[in-house]
Amino acid sequence: MAKLTPNEIATKIKTLAGWEYKDNAISKRFQFKSFMDGIHFIGKVAEMAEKADHHPDILVNYKRIAFTCSTHDAGGVTEKDFALATEIERSFTALPA
């Protein structure tokens, strides 16, 4: 899959609230009510990532979970990263308030 240009990334990232492009990747940090809520969400993301055969970097900091998406073999951000980020975002916004 081809690496996206900076202009393509800038356009696409506008559709994902709170996501940012930095260091050749797109990322976002999510806040959860509890540590275990965040861990359960990681499990959901892991299932999505496994189905897509595209796995984000995940950083756990108590109730804050950061997901970073980059296509390493392409050397940067591709459509696969935006597809996974979109699924992560949809799943998060579907969580009960």
N, C-alpha and C positions, 0 to 999 in steps of 0.2 A: 504494500500500500504506500502511496506517495505521501511524502511530507508536505504539509500545508505551508503556504507562504505566510509571512507575517500579516499581510492584508487580509487573507482568508481567515486567519485565526482571529484577528481583531473584529471582523464582521460576525463570525460565529459565536464568539465569547459573549457578545451582547445579548444573546438569547438565553444565557445561563446566569441568572442572578447570583452575584457573589463569587463567581468563579473568576480566577485571574490567570493570566499567562505570565510565566516567569521561569527562567532557567530551562527553556526548551520543553516546558510541560504546562499543563493546565491543572489548577488545584483549587480546593475549597476546604475550609474547616467548618464542621458542623458542631452544634452544641446540643447535648442531650440532657434529659432530666436527671439521669443517673448513669453511673458507670456501666451497669448491666444493660441499660437501654442502648448505649453506644455499642457495646459488644454484640448484642443481638442484631443490631443494624449491620455491623461488619459481616455477620453471617449471611444476611440477605445479599449484601454486595458481593460476597465471595461466590455465592451461587450464580448470580448474574454474570460475574466475571468469568467463571469457569465455563458457562454456556457459550459465552462470546469468545472464549480462548484468548482473553485479553485482560491482564491483571494489573490493578492499580497498586501504587505504593500506599501503604496505610500507616499513619502515625497516630498512636493512642496517647492522649494526655488527659487522664481521668475522664471527665465528661465531654471532652472535646476530641473529635476524630477528624483527621485531615486525610483527604484522598488526593493523590497526585497521579495524573494520567499522562503517559508519554509512550510512544511506540519506539522502543529502543532500537529495533533492527532497522527502522526508517530514519533514525537520528533526530526525532522530534515529534511534533504533534501531527496526527493524522485524523481521518474521519472516524477511525475506530475509537479514538480518545473522546471525541465529542459524542459519539453514540453511547459509550459507557457513562460519561458524565451526565448525559441527559437521563439515562436510566437511574443513576444514583439520585439525581435531583427529584425525579418523579416519585421514587420510593420514599424519599425523605418527606416530601410535601404531603404524601398520603398517610403519614403517621398520625395517630390521634394527637390532638392538641393537649 
